[in-house]
Each structure stands twice: as C-alpha cells, then as structure tokens.
Amino acid sequence: MDGIIATGLIGVSLGAQYTLLALGFTLIFGILGVVNFAHGGFYVLGGYLAYYFSASLGLPYPAALVLAVLGSGLLGYLLEALILERVITDPQATLMVTLGFYLLMITGIVVIFGPESPQFSFPISGVWRYGGIYFPYANLIVLVVSFAAIAFVYWLVYRTNVGRSLRAMSEERQVASALGMRTKRLFPFAFAVATGLAGLTGGLVTPILSLAPHIGDSVLATSFLIVILGGLGSVTGATAAAFIVGMVEAYSAVYLGGSKGALALFVLVLVVLVVKPSGLFGKEARRA
C-alpha cells in the first residue's frame, strides 16, 4: 500500500511538471494559433539560465529561478513581437520560424556552455518520510511551486480582464481588434507567459533530472502528446491530460518497466483519440 501511495505522489509530481509545459504550449496555440516548435528550447534555456545565475554568478537558487523565468519570458516576448507577429496568419511560416528559432537557441547554448552536461544539482536534499512513504524534498518543492504557477495561470486566464481579452481574441482576432483590444500588446504578453512557464519548468526540473542542450526534443514531444490528448487549445484539457500522463508514467514505470510503460502511455492516447478524436476536452479547444 505504501508503495502505491509513493508512486502516486511521483505521478502527481510529474503531472504538475507536465502541466506547466502543456499550459504554455496550449496557450500559444489556443490564443495565437501557433504550434510552437521552440517550446522545448525555452525549457532548456530556463535550465541553463538558472544554472548560470546560481552556479556561475553565485546567486541564491530562488533568485536564479526568478531570473530564468524572466529571461525566458522576455525572449519569448521579443520572438513574438519582432518576428512571429509578421507571419502570424501563415501557419507554415510560423512552424518554420519557431523550428528555426529552436535550432538557433540550442546552437547558442552549445557555443556558450559546451555540449557536455554541467554539474547542476538541486540546493535541497533529503527525503520526507511518513511511515513507509518516502518523497524527496526537492520533488516536494517542485510540486508546491508548480501548483502555485498553475493557479496563477488559471487566475490570469479566467479571472482577469487580460485573460478575458486573450480568450476573446482566441475566438475571433479581427472582431476583438475592432472592439479596441490591443492584439499587438496582448499576443506578445501571452507568448511571454507561455515561454516563462517553460523556463520555470526547466529551472525547476533540470537540477533534479539532467541538464543538456538537446533535452528539449523529448520535452516538445511530451508537450505535444499531452495537448493532443487533452484537446488542442484547451487549458482544462491540457491540465487533465498532463496529470493522466504523469500517473500513467509513474505506475507503468514501477509495475511494468520503462519500455512497457511508454507503450502503455501511447496505447492510452491511441484509445482516447479513437473514441474522441478531438481529445478529452476538444470542444473547448478554441475557447481556452
């Protein structure tokens, strides 16, 4: 029983991390209609910025993490405002721009930091114990910060005027512009929030897992899988799907093994898409 609960905690932790990634990905698609192939790159950038500010400059890890989020968000803002905004109505052009930008980001990271993984570890070690249940303090901190960030996103999207404007523009951009909504300010802001979330996830998770220039590929694949499962553009769907994927990964890895666990995940996605091709919350895809 203790093992089942401990595995469940790991699944919830994974789900919270995946939610941060998926929310950023689905926000960009739902509001701008852009599939951001650079999303994994911002995850990597967040990890390397946190590493640089903490290990190289000696800043406390919380301060380094905040700067990593701000740096990732600022770069995302500039990408949308200066480049993507010019081709926002051309889906093929946005795909090429985001993919090219991802390659530029990774190449720049390799040039600056080198191709090898740096020594980057979480500043807090130890394990929380309750009876026969064990849970690392690092994962507990990541879980708390992730839930706080998720709550912030939901508050921003559903409880603020900015969020209402963003959701209105996701429905009909031209009508929203005609009503006086400033799309040229709000779209870069949405992109900055999304890339900041990716940077936050990278800064939180890479000290626990690993930090290397090319880890963004798997991050992008996972994010894409989650938003498809949940329904493209749906904030609620991305959240639900992220926790489902986290739980499936955790329990299948423990009780089935790594390769069988991955197979179980893809079988789940296949079954859901066969039954409901639009995803779990596909009807909300354009209203997220």
C-alpha positions as CSV (number, residue, x, y, z in Angstrom):
1,M,0.0,0.0,0.0
2,D,2.8,2.4,0.9
3,G,4.4,1.7,-2.5
4,I,1.2,2.5,-4.3
5,I,0.8,5.9,-2.4
6,A,4.5,6.8,-3.0
7,T,4.1,6.0,-6.7
8,G,1.0,8.1,-6.8
9,L,2.9,11.1,-5.3
10,I,5.5,10.7,-8.0
11,G,2.7,10.7,-10.6
12,V,1.2,13.8,-9.2
13,S,4.7,15.5,-9.2
14,L,5.2,14.5,-12.9
15,G,1.7,15.7,-13.7
16,A,2.3,19.1,-12.2
17,Q,5.6,19.5,-14.2
18,Y,3.9,18.4,-17.4
19,T,1.0,20.8,-16.7
20,L,3.4,23.7,-16.7
21,L,4.8,22.7,-20.0
22,A,1.5,21.8,-21.6
23,L,-0.2,25.0,-20.4
24,G,2.4,27.1,-22.1
25,F,2.2,25.1,-25.3
26,T,-1.6,25.2,-25.4
27,L,-1.9,28.9,-24.5
28,I,0.2,29.7,-27.6
29,F,-1.9,27.5,-29.8
30,G,-5.2,28.4,-28.3
31,I,-4.7,32.2,-28.4
32,L,-2.3,32.7,-31.4
33,G,-3.0,29.5,-33.4
34,V,0.7,28.8,-33.4
35,V,2.3,25.4,-32.8
36,N,5.5,26.5,-31.0
37,F,8.3,24.1,-32.0
38,A,10.7,26.2,-29.9
39,H,8.8,25.3,-26.7
40,G,11.4,22.7,-25.7
41,G,14.2,25.2,-26.3
42,F,12.7,27.6,-23.7
43,Y,12.7,24.7,-21.3
44,V,16.4,24.2,-21.9
45,L,17.1,27.9,-21.7
46,G,15.4,28.1,-18.3
47,G,17.6,25.4,-17.0
48,Y,20.8,26.9,-18.3
49,L,19.8,30.4,-17.1
50,A,19.1,29.1,-13.6
51,Y,22.5,27.2,-13.7
52,Y,24.4,30.3,-14.9
53,F,22.9,32.6,-12.3
54,S,23.3,30.2,-9.4
55,A,26.5,28.3,-10.2
56,S,28.4,30.9,-12.1
57,L,27.3,34.2,-10.5
58,G,26.6,32.7,-7.1
59,L,23.0,33.9,-6.7
60,P,20.7,32.0,-4.4
61,Y,18.7,29.4,-6.3
62,P,15.3,31.1,-5.8
63,A,16.7,34.3,-7.3
64,A,18.3,32.4,-10.1
65,L,15.0,30.7,-10.8
66,V,13.1,34.0,-11.0
67,L,15.7,35.4,-13.4
68,A,15.4,32.3,-15.5
69,V,11.7,32.8,-15.8
70,L,12.1,36.5,-16.6
71,G,14.8,35.8,-19.2
72,S,12.7,33.0,-20.9
73,G,9.6,35.2,-20.9
74,L,11.5,38.2,-22.3
75,L,13.0,36.2,-25.1
76,G,9.5,34.8,-25.9
77,Y,8.1,38.3,-25.9
78,L,10.7,39.5,-28.4
79,L,10.2,36.5,-30.6
80,E,6.5,37.1,-31.0
81,A,6.6,40.9,-31.2
82,L,9.5,41.2,-33.7
83,I,9.3,38.0,-35.8
84,L,6.1,35.9,-35.4
85,E,3.8,38.9,-35.5
86,R,4.8,39.5,-39.1
87,V,3.8,36.0,-40.2
88,I,1.2,35.1,-37.6
89,T,-1.5,34.4,-40.3
90,D,0.7,31.9,-42.1
91,P,0.8,28.6,-40.3
92,Q,3.6,27.2,-42.4
93,A,5.7,30.3,-41.8
94,T,5.2,30.2,-38.0
95,L,6.2,26.5,-38.0
96,M,9.4,27.3,-39.8
97,V,10.1,30.3,-37.6
98,T,9.7,28.5,-34.3
99,L,11.6,25.5,-35.5
100,G,14.5,27.7,-36.8
101,F,14.5,29.7,-33.6
102,Y,14.7,26.4,-31.6
103,L,17.8,25.4,-33.6
104,L,19.4,28.8,-33.0
105,M,18.7,28.6,-29.3
106,I,20.3,25.2,-28.9
107,T,23.2,26.1,-31.1
108,G,23.8,29.2,-29.0
109,I,23.6,27.2,-25.8
110,V,26.2,24.7,-27.1
111,V,28.5,27.5,-28.2
112,I,28.3,29.3,-24.8
113,F,28.1,26.4,-22.3
114,G,29.5,23.5,-24.4
115,P,27.9,20.2,-25.4
116,E,28.5,18.4,-22.1
117,S,26.1,18.4,-19.2
118,P,27.1,20.8,-16.4
119,Q,27.1,19.9,-12.8
120,F,23.8,21.4,-11.7
121,S,22.1,20.0,-8.6
122,F,19.1,21.0,-6.5
123,P,20.1,23.0,-3.5
124,I,18.0,21.0,-1.1
125,S,18.5,17.3,-0.5
126,G,16.9,14.8,1.9
127,V,13.7,12.8,1.9
128,W,10.3,13.4,3.6
129,R,9.1,10.3,5.4
130,Y,5.8,9.3,6.7
131,G,5.5,5.7,7.8
132,G,6.7,3.6,4.8
133,I,6.2,6.5,2.3
134,Y,9.3,8.3,1.0
135,F,9.2,11.5,-1.0
136,P,12.3,13.7,-1.8
137,Y,12.2,17.3,-0.5
138,A,13.3,18.5,-4.0
139,N,10.2,16.9,-5.6
140,L,8.0,18.3,-2.9
141,I,9.3,21.9,-3.5
142,V,8.8,21.4,-7.3
143,L,5.3,20.2,-6.7
144,V,4.4,23.2,-4.5
145,V,5.9,25.8,-6.9
146,S,4.2,24.0,-9.9
147,F,0.8,24.2,-8.2
148,A,1.3,27.8,-7.4
149,A,2.2,28.6,-11.1
150,I,-0.8,26.6,-12.3
151,A,-3.1,28.5,-10.0
152,F,-1.6,31.8,-11.3
153,V,-2.3,30.8,-14.9
154,Y,-5.9,29.9,-14.2
155,W,-6.3,33.1,-12.3
156,L,-4.8,35.1,-15.2
157,V,-6.9,33.4,-17.9
158,Y,-10.2,33.2,-16.2
159,R,-10.3,35.9,-13.5
160,T,-8.6,39.0,-15.1
161,N,-9.5,41.4,-17.9
162,V,-6.3,40.5,-19.7
163,G,-7.4,36.8,-19.7
164,R,-10.8,37.6,-20.9
165,S,-9.3,39.7,-23.7
166,L,-7.0,36.8,-24.6
167,R,-9.8,34.3,-24.7
168,A,-11.9,36.7,-26.9
169,M,-9.0,37.1,-29.3
170,S,-8.6,33.3,-29.5
171,E,-12.2,33.2,-30.7
172,E,-12.0,35.9,-33.3
173,R,-9.0,38.1,-33.7
174,Q,-10.4,40.6,-36.1
175,V,-13.6,41.2,-34.1
176,A,-11.5,41.7,-30.9
177,S,-9.3,44.2,-32.7
178,A,-12.3,46.1,-33.9
179,L,-13.6,46.3,-30.4
180,G,-10.4,48.0,-29.3
181,M,-8.4,45.1,-27.9
182,R,-4.6,45.7,-28.4
183,T,-3.6,42.5,-30.0
184,K,0.0,43.7,-30.7
185,R,0.5,44.0,-27.0
186,L,-1.5,41.1,-25.7
187,F,-0.2,38.4,-28.1
188,P,3.5,39.0,-27.1
189,F,2.4,39.0,-23.5
190,A,0.7,35.6,-23.9
191,F,3.8,34.3,-25.6
192,A,6.0,35.6,-22.8
193,V,3.8,33.9,-20.2
194,A,4.0,30.6,-22.1
195,T,7.7,30.7,-22.6
196,G,8.2,31.8,-19.0
197,L,6.3,28.7,-17.8
198,A,8.6,26.6,-19.9
199,G,11.6,28.4,-18.5
200,L,10.3,27.9,-14.9
201,T,9.8,24.2,-15.6
202,G,13.4,23.9,-16.9
203,G,14.8,25.8,-14.0
204,L,12.9,23.6,-11.5
205,V,13.3,20.2,-13.1
206,T,16.8,20.1,-14.7
207,P,18.6,20.2,-11.3
208,I,16.8,17.0,-10.4
209,L,16.9,15.2,-13.7
210,S,19.6,16.4,-16.0
211,L,20.7,19.5,-18.0
212,A,21.9,19.1,-21.5
213,P,21.5,21.1,-24.7
214,H,19.3,18.6,-26.5
215,I,16.8,17.5,-23.8
216,G,14.2,19.9,-25.3
217,D,13.4,17.4,-28.0
218,S,11.7,15.0,-25.6
219,V,10.1,17.9,-23.8
220,L,8.5,19.1,-27.0
221,A,7.3,15.6,-27.8
222,T,5.7,15.2,-24.4
223,S,4.0,18.6,-24.5
224,F,2.6,17.9,-27.9
225,L,1.3,14.5,-26.8
226,I,-0.4,16.0,-23.8
227,V,-2.1,18.8,-25.6
228,I,-3.4,16.4,-28.3
229,L,-4.7,14.1,-25.6
230,G,-6.4,17.0,-23.8
231,G,-7.6,18.8,-26.9
232,L,-5.6,21.4,-28.7
233,G,-6.1,24.8,-27.2
234,S,-7.9,23.7,-24.1
235,V,-6.4,24.8,-20.8
236,T,-8.6,22.4,-18.8
237,G,-7.8,19.6,-21.2
238,A,-4.0,20.2,-21.0
239,T,-4.2,20.1,-17.2
240,A,-6.2,16.9,-17.0
241,A,-4.1,15.2,-19.7
242,A,-0.9,16.2,-18.0
243,F,-1.9,14.6,-14.7
244,I,-3.2,11.5,-16.5
245,V,0.1,11.1,-18.4
246,G,2.1,11.7,-15.1
247,M,0.2,9.0,-13.3
248,V,0.4,6.5,-16.2
249,E,4.1,7.1,-16.5
250,A,4.7,6.6,-12.7
251,Y,2.7,3.5,-12.2
252,S,3.6,1.8,-15.5
253,A,7.4,2.5,-14.9
254,V,7.2,0.9,-11.5
255,Y,4.9,-2.0,-12.2
256,L,5.5,-2.6,-15.9
257,G,9.0,-1.4,-16.6
258,G,10.4,1.5,-18.8
259,S,9.6,0.2,-22.3
260,K,6.3,-1.3,-21.4
261,G,5.4,1.9,-19.5
262,A,6.0,4.0,-22.6
263,L,3.9,1.6,-24.7
264,A,1.0,1.8,-22.1
265,L,1.1,5.6,-22.5
266,F,0.8,5.5,-26.2
267,V,-1.9,2.9,-26.1
268,L,-3.9,5.2,-23.8
269,V,-3.5,8.1,-26.2
270,L,-4.5,6.0,-29.1
271,V,-7.6,4.7,-27.4
272,V,-8.7,8.2,-26.3
273,L,-8.2,9.6,-29.8
274,V,-10.1,6.7,-31.4
275,V,-13.0,7.2,-29.1
276,K,-12.8,11.0,-29.2
277,P,-10.6,12.3,-32.0
278,S,-10.7,15.9,-30.7
279,G,-9.2,14.9,-27.4
280,L,-10.6,14.9,-23.9
281,F,-11.8,18.5,-24.0
282,G,-11.7,19.1,-27.7
283,K,-15.0,21.1,-27.7
284,E,-13.2,23.7,-25.7
285,A,-10.2,23.9,-27.9
286,R,-10.9,27.3,-29.3
287,R,-12.4,28.7,-26.1
288,A,-9.4,28.0,-23.8
